[in-house]
Amino acid sequence: MTELMSSGIELMFAGMGIVFLFLTMLVVVINVMSGLIQRYLPEEPTLSISIPVSQSTATDKNYIAAITAAVHQYRSTH
């Protein structure tokens, strides 16, 4: 019985060691790939389009009015 237990424990440690090594190598490879991608393929800055404030607030007010009317109509029929 003790021989069977020691074999089981040895197998358990071998399996845990293999999984630990695999996960460690996976982390290292992902970090190396991330560094290479950031070095050779940097992100290009995106252009932001600004909307004039007067158009934005008028559009927002129109959306709010439409949503309010839709909610009022829904509540009145249900």
VMD Tcl script that builds the backbone (N, CA, C; Angstrom):
set m [mol new atoms 234]
animate dup $m
set s [atomselect $m all]
$s set {name element resname resid chain x y z} {
  {N N MET 1 A 0.816 -1.189 0.000}
  {CA C MET 1 A 0.000 0.000 0.000}
  {C C MET 1 A 0.862 1.256 0.000}
  {N N THR 2 A 1.964 1.247 0.740}
  {CA C THR 2 A 2.813 2.432 0.790}
  {C C THR 2 A 3.501 2.652 -0.549}
  {N N GLU 3 A 3.823 1.568 -1.239}
  {CA C GLU 3 A 4.453 1.707 -2.563}
  {C C GLU 3 A 3.490 2.364 -3.538}
  {N N LEU 4 A 2.227 2.007 -3.454}
  {CA C LEU 4 A 1.205 2.578 -4.313}
  {C C LEU 4 A 1.006 4.061 -3.994}
  {N N MET 5 A 1.017 4.408 -2.691}
  {CA C MET 5 A 0.876 5.817 -2.288}
  {C C MET 5 A 2.062 6.632 -2.766}
  {N N SER 6 A 3.266 6.102 -2.622}
  {CA C SER 6 A 4.448 6.860 -3.048}
  {C C SER 6 A 4.450 7.033 -4.563}
  {N N SER 7 A 3.998 6.044 -5.304}
  {CA C SER 7 A 3.888 6.189 -6.765}
  {C C SER 7 A 2.868 7.262 -7.119}
  {N N GLY 8 A 1.763 7.266 -6.400}
  {CA C GLY 8 A 0.733 8.278 -6.644}
  {C C GLY 8 A 1.228 9.672 -6.339}
  {N N ILE 9 A 1.960 9.822 -5.257}
  {CA C ILE 9 A 2.502 11.144 -4.889}
  {C C ILE 9 A 3.544 11.597 -5.898}
  {N N GLU 10 A 4.406 10.676 -6.329}
  {CA C GLU 10 A 5.395 11.022 -7.349}
  {C C GLU 10 A 4.718 11.463 -8.642}
  {N N LEU 11 A 3.688 10.746 -9.036}
  {CA C LEU 11 A 2.945 11.093 -10.246}
  {C C LEU 11 A 2.260 12.449 -10.093}
  {N N MET 12 A 1.719 12.712 -8.905}
  {CA C MET 12 A 1.064 13.985 -8.647}
  {C C MET 12 A 2.068 15.127 -8.771}
  {N N PHE 13 A 3.230 15.006 -8.148}
  {CA C PHE 13 A 4.233 16.065 -8.221}
  {C C PHE 13 A 4.766 16.235 -9.647}
  {N N ALA 14 A 4.923 15.141 -10.362}
  {CA C ALA 14 A 5.381 15.243 -11.753}
  {C C ALA 14 A 4.346 15.995 -12.594}
  {N N GLY 15 A 3.068 15.671 -12.419}
  {CA C GLY 15 A 2.017 16.350 -13.164}
  {C C GLY 15 A 1.921 17.820 -12.804}
  {N N MET 16 A 2.004 18.114 -11.502}
  {CA C MET 16 A 1.944 19.511 -11.079}
  {C C MET 16 A 3.153 20.282 -11.592}
  {N N GLY 17 A 4.311 19.645 -11.618}
  {CA C GLY 17 A 5.514 20.305 -12.136}
  {C C GLY 17 A 5.398 20.601 -13.619}
  {N N ILE 18 A 4.863 19.643 -14.367}
  {CA C ILE 18 A 4.694 19.853 -15.809}
  {C C ILE 18 A 3.710 20.984 -16.067}
  {N N VAL 19 A 2.609 21.016 -15.338}
  {CA C VAL 19 A 1.622 22.095 -15.514}
  {C C VAL 19 A 2.240 23.431 -15.130}
  {N N PHE 20 A 2.985 23.477 -14.027}
  {CA C PHE 20 A 3.631 24.713 -13.613}
  {C C PHE 20 A 4.616 25.203 -14.673}
  {N N LEU 21 A 5.432 24.316 -15.206}
  {CA C LEU 21 A 6.384 24.706 -16.249}
  {C C LEU 21 A 5.670 25.193 -17.499}
  {N N PHE 22 A 4.602 24.511 -17.894}
  {CA C PHE 22 A 3.848 24.919 -19.076}
  {C C PHE 22 A 3.258 26.310 -18.880}
  {N N LEU 23 A 2.644 26.555 -17.738}
  {CA C LEU 23 A 2.043 27.865 -17.500}
  {C C LEU 23 A 3.101 28.961 -17.416}
  {N N THR 24 A 4.250 28.658 -16.827}
  {CA C THR 24 A 5.340 29.630 -16.765}
  {C C THR 24 A 5.836 29.964 -18.166}
  {N N MET 25 A 6.018 28.944 -18.995}
  {CA C MET 25 A 6.455 29.186 -20.376}
  {C C MET 25 A 5.397 29.961 -21.142}
  {N N LEU 26 A 4.126 29.700 -20.896}
  {CA C LEU 26 A 3.044 30.408 -21.564}
  {C C LEU 26 A 3.079 31.890 -21.212}
  {N N VAL 27 A 3.281 32.223 -19.939}
  {CA C VAL 27 A 3.359 33.623 -19.521}
  {C C VAL 27 A 4.558 34.310 -20.171}
  {N N VAL 28 A 5.694 33.636 -20.193}
  {CA C VAL 28 A 6.900 34.214 -20.797}
  {C C VAL 28 A 6.689 34.455 -22.288}
  {N N VAL 29 A 6.132 33.484 -22.987}
  {CA C VAL 29 A 5.912 33.626 -24.432}
  {C C VAL 29 A 4.926 34.746 -24.718}
  {N N ILE 30 A 3.863 34.868 -23.931}
  {CA C ILE 30 A 2.888 35.938 -24.147}
  {C C ILE 30 A 3.528 37.296 -23.908}
  {N N ASN 31 A 4.343 37.426 -22.868}
  {CA C ASN 31 A 5.019 38.698 -22.603}
  {C C ASN 31 A 5.996 39.054 -23.718}
  {N N VAL 32 A 6.738 38.070 -24.223}
  {CA C VAL 32 A 7.677 38.326 -25.318}
  {C C VAL 32 A 6.923 38.748 -26.577}
  {N N MET 33 A 5.835 38.050 -26.887}
  {CA C MET 33 A 5.043 38.411 -28.072}
  {C C MET 33 A 4.444 39.797 -27.928}
  {N N SER 34 A 3.982 40.142 -26.743}
  {CA C SER 34 A 3.421 41.462 -26.506}
  {C C SER 34 A 4.482 42.538 -26.725}
  {N N GLY 35 A 5.677 42.297 -26.216}
  {CA C GLY 35 A 6.772 43.258 -26.414}
  {C C GLY 35 A 7.135 43.413 -27.879}
  {N N LEU 36 A 7.189 42.300 -28.610}
  {CA C LEU 36 A 7.524 42.375 -30.037}
  {C C LEU 36 A 6.451 43.121 -30.823}
  {N N ILE 37 A 5.208 42.857 -30.508}
  {CA C ILE 37 A 4.120 43.533 -31.219}
  {C C ILE 37 A 4.142 45.021 -30.919}
  {N N GLN 38 A 4.370 45.397 -29.668}
  {CA C GLN 38 A 4.411 46.815 -29.326}
  {C C GLN 38 A 5.611 47.506 -29.958}
  {N N ARG 39 A 6.688 46.779 -30.145}
  {CA C ARG 39 A 7.878 47.382 -30.735}
  {C C ARG 39 A 7.739 47.549 -32.243}
  {N N TYR 40 A 7.281 46.510 -32.936}
  {CA C TYR 40 A 7.261 46.534 -34.393}
  {C C TYR 40 A 5.927 46.960 -35.000}
  {N N LEU 41 A 4.862 46.871 -34.254}
  {CA C LEU 41 A 3.549 47.280 -34.756}
  {C C LEU 41 A 2.864 48.198 -33.742}
  {N N PRO 42 A 3.396 49.408 -33.544}
  {CA C PRO 42 A 2.777 50.290 -32.547}
  {C C PRO 42 A 1.403 50.760 -33.024}
  {N N GLU 43 A 0.559 51.106 -32.077}
  {CA C GLU 43 A -0.767 51.602 -32.426}
  {C C GLU 43 A -0.641 52.981 -33.044}
  {N N GLU 44 A -1.376 53.181 -34.118}
  {CA C GLU 44 A -1.388 54.496 -34.724}
  {C C GLU 44 A -2.425 55.341 -34.006}
  {N N PRO 45 A -2.113 56.621 -33.777}
  {CA C PRO 45 A -3.093 57.466 -33.086}
  {C C PRO 45 A -4.345 57.641 -33.943}
  {N N THR 46 A -5.485 57.591 -33.296}
  {CA C THR 46 A -6.745 57.754 -34.015}
  {C C THR 46 A -7.141 59.223 -34.002}
  {N N LEU 47 A -7.767 59.657 -35.068}
  {CA C LEU 47 A -8.231 61.028 -35.154}
  {C C LEU 47 A -9.610 61.120 -34.521}
  {N N SER 48 A -9.763 62.061 -33.632}
  {CA C SER 48 A -11.065 62.232 -33.004}
  {C C SER 48 A -11.811 63.343 -33.733}
  {N N ILE 49 A -13.069 63.094 -34.000}
  {CA C ILE 49 A -13.900 64.068 -34.690}
  {C C ILE 49 A -14.716 64.796 -33.633}
  {N N SER 50 A -14.570 66.108 -33.603}
  {CA C SER 50 A -15.317 66.874 -32.604}
  {C C SER 50 A -16.590 67.424 -33.229}
  {N N ILE 51 A -17.678 67.317 -32.496}
  {CA C ILE 51 A -18.967 67.826 -32.942}
  {C C ILE 51 A -19.182 69.170 -32.275}
  {N N PRO 52 A -19.575 70.171 -33.028}
  {CA C PRO 52 A -19.822 71.465 -32.402}
  {C C PRO 52 A -20.880 71.345 -31.308}
  {N N VAL 53 A -20.720 72.133 -30.263}
  {CA C VAL 53 A -21.583 72.026 -29.093}
  {C C VAL 53 A -23.020 72.378 -29.423}
  {N N SER 54 A -23.236 73.364 -30.263}
  {CA C SER 54 A -24.600 73.792 -30.555}
  {C C SER 54 A -25.386 72.681 -31.251}
  {N N GLN 55 A -24.771 71.952 -32.188}
  {CA C GLN 55 A -25.456 70.858 -32.858}
  {C C GLN 55 A -25.695 69.698 -31.896}
  {N N SER 56 A -24.730 69.438 -31.035}
  {CA C SER 56 A -24.831 68.321 -30.111}
  {C C SER 56 A -25.983 68.524 -29.136}
  {N N THR 57 A -26.104 69.710 -28.564}
  {CA C THR 57 A -27.168 69.940 -27.588}
  {C C THR 57 A -28.531 69.949 -28.249}
  {N N ALA 58 A -28.615 70.475 -29.490}
  {CA C ALA 58 A -29.898 70.474 -30.183}
  {C C ALA 58 A -30.309 69.038 -30.510}
  {N N THR 59 A -29.373 68.245 -30.945}
  {CA C THR 59 A -29.668 66.851 -31.258}
  {C C THR 59 A -30.056 66.098 -29.995}
  {N N ASP 60 A -29.338 66.334 -28.913}
  {CA C ASP 60 A -29.667 65.679 -27.655}
  {C C ASP 60 A -31.074 66.052 -27.200}
  {N N LYS 61 A -31.436 67.319 -27.338}
  {CA C LYS 61 A -32.777 67.748 -26.935}
  {C C LYS 61 A -33.843 67.080 -27.800}
  {N N ASN 62 A -33.556 66.918 -29.087}
  {CA C ASN 62 A -34.512 66.241 -29.964}
  {C C ASN 62 A -34.670 64.773 -29.555}
  {N N TYR 63 A -33.566 64.103 -29.235}
  {CA C TYR 63 A -33.630 62.705 -28.794}
  {C C TYR 63 A -34.418 62.587 -27.492}
  {N N ILE 64 A -34.146 63.483 -26.565}
  {CA C ILE 64 A -34.843 63.442 -25.278}
  {C C ILE 64 A -36.334 63.657 -25.483}
  {N N ALA 65 A -36.700 64.593 -26.357}
  {CA C ALA 65 A -38.116 64.847 -26.624}
  {C C ALA 65 A -38.772 63.623 -27.265}
  {N N ALA 66 A -38.093 62.982 -28.191}
  {CA C ALA 66 A -38.652 61.807 -28.856}
  {C C ALA 66 A -38.812 60.644 -27.876}
  {N N ILE 67 A -37.824 60.440 -27.027}
  {CA C ILE 67 A -37.894 59.356 -26.053}
  {C C ILE 67 A -39.002 59.625 -25.039}
  {N N THR 68 A -39.118 60.875 -24.595}
  {CA C THR 68 A -40.164 61.234 -23.644}
  {C C THR 68 A -41.546 60.997 -24.240}
  {N N ALA 69 A -41.727 61.392 -25.505}
  {CA C ALA 69 A -43.018 61.189 -26.169}
  {C C ALA 69 A -43.319 59.701 -26.311}
  {N N ALA 70 A -42.325 58.898 -26.646}
  {CA C ALA 70 A -42.533 57.467 -26.801}
  {C C ALA 70 A -42.898 56.820 -25.470}
  {N N VAL 71 A -42.232 57.202 -24.399}
  {CA C VAL 71 A -42.538 56.650 -23.083}
  {C C VAL 71 A -43.942 57.058 -22.660}
  {N N HIS 72 A -44.291 58.328 -22.881}
  {CA C HIS 72 A -45.632 58.812 -22.521}
  {C C HIS 72 A -46.705 58.041 -23.294}
  {N N GLN 73 A -46.489 57.826 -24.588}
  {CA C GLN 73 A -47.465 57.097 -25.399}
  {C C GLN 73 A -47.574 55.644 -24.937}
  {N N TYR 74 A -46.460 55.012 -24.628}
  {CA C TYR 74 A -46.468 53.627 -24.161}
  {C C TYR 74 A -47.237 53.512 -22.839}
  {N N ARG 75 A -46.963 54.433 -21.933}
  {CA C ARG 75 A -47.620 54.364 -20.626}
  {C C ARG 75 A -49.112 54.637 -20.720}
  {N N SER 76 A -49.503 55.488 -21.678}
  {CA C SER 76 A -50.925 55.806 -21.792}
  {C C SER 76 A -51.718 54.642 -22.404}
  {N N THR 77 A -51.041 53.809 -23.228}
  {CA C THR 77 A -51.770 52.694 -23.841}
  {C C THR 77 A -51.683 51.421 -23.015}
  {N N HIS 78 A -50.722 51.300 -22.140}
  {CA C HIS 78 A -50.590 50.064 -21.345}
  {C C HIS 78 A -50.929 50.353 -19.927}
}
mol reanalyze $m
mol bondsrecalc $m
mol representation Tube
mol addrep $m
